[in-house]
Amino acid sequence: QVQLVESGGGLVQAGGSLRLSCAASGRIFRITFMGWYRQAPGKQRELVAGISSGGSTNYADSVKGRFTVSRDTAKNTVYLQMNSLRPEDTAVYYCNLVHVIGTAYNSWGQGTQVTVSS
């Protein structure tokens, strides 16, 4: 069983910054991916940013240049630094971890609300 504990969400004005953290614990095997998804009301969950085991990163076009994903492998923790926030970034942000032992296992955090006011 894997637990993902997220923190750092909240309310911020447009143009502001927030930093999300997600710490993974439990029976974790070989991590291949850690990242962040978000889901706004009435919309599908979408990938925001992720980082692979090799350190490669990928971002949604809408956040490129504003958000930065990073990790601390020793702590099994992934971060999302969000700058220049916009009202359209308002959503519930979910941490995601994929780890492998023979097959891939996908784990999700409980979600943290990010609200950007105009």
Backbone bond lengths (Angstrom), bond angles and torsions (degrees), N, CA, C in turn:
res aa  C-N    CA-C-N  psi(-1)  N-CA   C-N-CA  omega(-1)  CA-C   N-CA-C  phi
1 Q - - - 1.455 - - 1.526 109.79 -
2 V 1.320 115.44 132.91 1.457 122.10 -179.89 1.520 109.41 -112.37
3 Q 1.316 116.27 134.78 1.464 121.29 175.30 1.533 108.90 -113.54
4 L 1.313 115.35 134.21 1.462 122.11 176.02 1.520 107.38 -119.05
5 V 1.314 116.06 120.32 1.465 121.19 -178.93 1.518 108.72 -113.29
6 E 1.324 115.05 117.62 1.464 122.09 -177.60 1.520 110.07 -99.93
7 S 1.311 114.67 151.73 1.459 120.35 174.61 1.524 108.97 -154.07
8 G 1.334 115.34 162.32 1.455 119.92 173.29 1.502 116.16 108.55
9 G 1.312 118.06 -6.01 1.456 118.75 178.44 1.520 111.34 -72.10
10 G 1.328 115.45 173.94 1.458 119.46 178.43 1.502 112.65 159.61
11 L 1.321 114.57 -163.94 1.458 122.63 -179.23 1.523 109.18 -107.07
12 V 1.316 115.40 131.67 1.460 120.03 -179.08 1.519 108.72 -144.77
13 Q 1.314 116.04 152.09 1.458 119.94 176.64 1.526 110.26 -79.04
14 A 1.305 115.39 155.84 1.465 120.44 176.52 1.520 110.01 -55.41
15 G 1.322 115.20 137.16 1.452 121.14 -176.53 1.512 113.48 92.81
16 G 1.317 116.63 -11.90 1.449 120.99 -178.75 1.518 113.10 -82.77
17 S 1.340 114.33 -174.58 1.466 120.87 -176.45 1.524 110.59 -132.21
18 L 1.307 114.10 152.25 1.460 122.51 171.34 1.514 108.22 -143.20
19 R 1.333 115.28 154.76 1.456 120.21 175.11 1.525 108.53 -127.20
20 L 1.316 115.03 121.14 1.457 121.37 177.23 1.529 109.59 -96.15
21 S 1.317 115.05 144.96 1.456 121.17 175.30 1.515 109.40 -128.24
22 C 1.325 116.16 149.20 1.458 121.40 177.50 1.521 107.82 -142.75
23 A 1.322 115.77 115.84 1.461 121.24 179.86 1.521 109.64 -106.14
24 A 1.316 115.36 128.77 1.458 121.47 -179.48 1.524 110.05 -102.43
25 S 1.337 115.15 140.96 1.460 120.32 177.19 1.520 109.31 -146.08
26 G 1.327 115.42 168.95 1.454 119.83 179.83 1.508 111.61 105.72
27 R 1.329 115.45 -154.15 1.456 121.31 -177.77 1.524 109.81 -82.59
28 I 1.323 114.63 87.75 1.457 121.08 -177.35 1.511 109.24 -106.95
29 F 1.308 116.44 129.03 1.458 120.81 -179.58 1.525 108.70 -99.69
30 R 1.281 117.84 -133.52 1.461 119.95 -177.78 1.530 108.95 -83.94
31 I 1.319 115.59 110.67 1.463 120.34 -179.62 1.519 109.57 -74.24
32 T 1.316 116.27 128.57 1.458 120.33 177.48 1.527 112.40 -109.58
33 F 1.323 116.21 -19.23 1.463 119.19 -177.58 1.516 109.61 -157.78
34 M 1.317 115.93 139.39 1.464 122.19 167.68 1.519 106.70 -135.41
35 G 1.311 115.85 140.19 1.451 117.04 -178.35 1.508 113.30 -169.38
36 W 1.317 113.89 -171.07 1.459 122.51 -176.10 1.520 110.82 -130.15
37 Y 1.299 114.56 134.28 1.447 122.71 171.22 1.532 107.45 -116.94
38 R 1.307 115.55 164.96 1.455 119.17 173.60 1.519 110.07 -142.94
39 Q 1.323 113.96 155.90 1.457 120.26 178.35 1.511 108.86 -140.83
40 A 1.318 114.82 117.40 1.457 121.22 175.86 1.525 108.97 -92.49
41 P 1.325 118.35 158.56 1.463 120.97 -179.28 1.521 111.64 -55.99
42 G 1.315 115.37 129.52 1.452 120.53 177.90 1.515 115.24 77.67
43 K 1.332 116.47 4.95 1.461 119.86 -178.64 1.523 110.58 -120.85
44 Q 1.330 114.77 162.55 1.460 119.28 177.24 1.524 110.55 -78.11
45 R 1.315 114.51 156.11 1.454 119.44 175.15 1.533 108.56 -67.97
46 E 1.331 115.45 136.18 1.457 119.75 -178.24 1.522 110.65 -131.02
47 L 1.328 114.99 150.15 1.454 120.42 175.32 1.522 109.59 -72.26
48 V 1.320 115.66 129.90 1.459 121.69 177.25 1.527 110.23 -96.81
49 A 1.328 114.95 -53.02 1.468 119.76 -178.01 1.513 108.76 -163.04
50 G 1.324 115.57 149.11 1.452 119.69 178.65 1.506 111.64 -150.36
51 I 1.331 114.71 162.38 1.458 120.79 179.43 1.526 107.93 -138.25
52 S 1.335 114.55 131.60 1.456 119.83 -177.17 1.525 110.71 -87.16
53 S 1.321 115.09 174.35 1.460 119.73 179.10 1.522 111.48 -62.97
54 G 1.315 116.50 -27.18 1.461 120.43 178.54 1.512 113.98 -84.78
55 G 1.330 116.40 -3.35 1.456 120.19 178.05 1.517 114.66 96.37
56 S 1.327 117.11 -1.39 1.468 119.57 177.55 1.517 109.86 -70.58
57 T 1.318 115.03 141.87 1.460 120.08 -179.39 1.515 110.39 -118.85
58 N 1.315 115.88 153.78 1.458 120.94 172.72 1.520 108.42 -142.99
59 Y 1.317 113.96 149.60 1.458 121.16 -174.39 1.523 110.62 -135.71
60 A 1.315 114.78 150.11 1.453 119.43 168.25 1.526 108.22 -66.86
61 D 1.315 116.58 145.46 1.467 120.02 -178.61 1.525 111.44 -56.43
62 S 1.314 116.47 -34.54 1.461 120.57 -174.75 1.525 113.66 -69.18
63 V 1.331 117.44 -15.72 1.472 119.74 -177.41 1.522 112.93 -115.69
64 K 1.311 117.26 -4.52 1.470 119.92 -179.20 1.522 110.53 -57.81
65 G 1.332 114.77 134.12 1.447 120.28 -179.84 1.519 113.81 86.44
66 R 1.329 117.13 -11.96 1.474 121.08 -179.91 1.525 112.52 -115.18
67 F 1.322 116.86 -35.16 1.462 122.03 -177.68 1.528 109.75 -109.01
68 T 1.331 115.15 147.94 1.457 120.85 176.43 1.528 109.36 -134.50
69 V 1.320 115.36 126.20 1.461 120.66 176.79 1.525 108.49 -100.45
70 S 1.329 115.43 140.04 1.466 120.52 178.51 1.522 108.59 -148.51
71 R 1.312 116.32 172.16 1.452 119.45 -177.42 1.519 110.46 -147.05
72 D 1.318 114.25 158.83 1.459 122.60 170.53 1.523 104.63 -122.15
73 T 1.319 116.61 101.12 1.456 120.17 -173.65 1.525 111.78 -65.70
74 A 1.317 117.17 -32.10 1.467 120.15 -179.80 1.521 111.39 -65.25
75 K 1.331 115.42 -29.84 1.469 120.15 -178.12 1.521 112.55 -103.39
76 N 1.337 116.97 2.43 1.477 120.50 -176.12 1.526 110.43 50.00
77 T 1.305 115.59 47.33 1.457 121.82 -176.48 1.522 110.19 -125.03
78 V 1.321 114.71 139.29 1.460 120.65 176.20 1.518 108.29 -120.91
79 Y 1.317 115.15 145.50 1.456 121.64 -177.42 1.532 110.06 -123.45
80 L 1.313 114.91 155.28 1.463 120.37 172.69 1.521 107.46 -135.41
81 Q 1.311 115.59 107.76 1.460 121.00 175.29 1.513 107.92 -88.62
82 M 1.322 116.01 120.38 1.458 121.46 -176.50 1.524 109.30 -115.72
83 N 1.302 116.13 115.17 1.458 122.34 178.75 1.518 110.42 -114.63
84 S 1.322 115.63 164.46 1.471 121.42 178.33 1.523 110.95 48.78
85 L 1.301 115.71 48.12 1.468 120.42 -176.36 1.522 111.55 -64.52
86 R 1.308 113.75 146.65 1.464 122.15 -178.83 1.523 109.53 -121.92
87 P 1.322 117.85 156.88 1.468 119.15 177.49 1.527 112.81 -55.65
88 E 1.318 117.06 -32.62 1.471 119.71 -179.51 1.532 112.71 -72.63
89 D 1.320 118.07 -6.48 1.460 121.03 173.11 1.531 111.65 -81.95
90 T 1.309 116.93 -6.59 1.461 120.99 179.52 1.518 110.44 -61.40
91 A 1.322 116.12 125.21 1.463 121.21 -177.24 1.528 108.62 -178.14
92 V 1.322 114.60 172.49 1.461 120.08 166.78 1.527 106.70 -90.80
93 Y 1.312 115.64 127.25 1.458 121.72 -178.23 1.528 109.26 -101.92
94 Y 1.331 115.10 130.53 1.453 121.69 -177.06 1.523 110.35 -117.15
95 C 1.300 115.19 133.52 1.462 121.33 173.31 1.524 108.99 -82.21
96 N 1.315 116.20 142.49 1.455 122.05 -179.94 1.515 110.06 -132.07
97 L 1.317 115.88 138.24 1.468 121.58 177.28 1.519 108.46 -133.59
98 V 1.316 115.07 133.87 1.462 121.25 173.77 1.523 107.67 -118.80
99 H 1.320 116.18 124.26 1.455 119.86 175.76 1.516 109.61 -133.20
100 V 1.316 114.66 157.37 1.456 120.12 -168.49 1.526 111.27 -127.82
101 I 1.319 115.26 133.45 1.456 122.15 162.70 1.521 104.84 -145.52
102 G 1.324 114.47 91.32 1.450 119.91 -174.12 1.513 111.62 81.70
103 T 1.296 116.36 -53.61 1.455 121.74 176.54 1.531 108.44 -128.06
104 A 1.306 115.66 164.58 1.466 119.68 -177.95 1.521 110.51 -88.64
105 Y 1.316 115.40 137.01 1.457 122.17 176.27 1.522 108.94 -115.95
106 N 1.307 115.70 136.06 1.452 122.78 -174.66 1.527 108.58 -114.78
107 S 1.330 117.65 124.16 1.458 121.42 -179.95 1.522 109.77 -124.12
108 W 1.334 115.18 149.56 1.463 122.16 -178.01 1.516 111.20 -127.84
109 G 1.325 114.87 146.17 1.448 120.16 170.72 1.514 110.96 -79.29
110 Q 1.322 115.35 176.79 1.460 120.18 -176.48 1.526 111.96 -81.14
111 G 1.319 116.93 -14.12 1.457 121.50 179.82 1.516 112.16 97.29
112 T 1.313 115.27 144.66 1.464 121.34 176.44 1.532 108.44 -134.11
113 Q 1.317 115.62 134.53 1.463 120.06 -175.48 1.522 110.58 -81.03
114 V 1.318 115.22 132.21 1.460 122.56 171.51 1.524 106.88 -119.60
115 T 1.322 115.94 122.32 1.459 121.12 179.41 1.519 109.03 -123.97
116 V 1.315 115.76 125.26 1.464 121.84 -179.71 1.514 108.16 -114.24
117 S 1.310 115.70 117.88 1.460 120.46 -179.00 1.526 110.42 -92.47
118 S 1.325 114.76 148.87 1.473 119.31 -178.14 1.521 111.40 -90.45
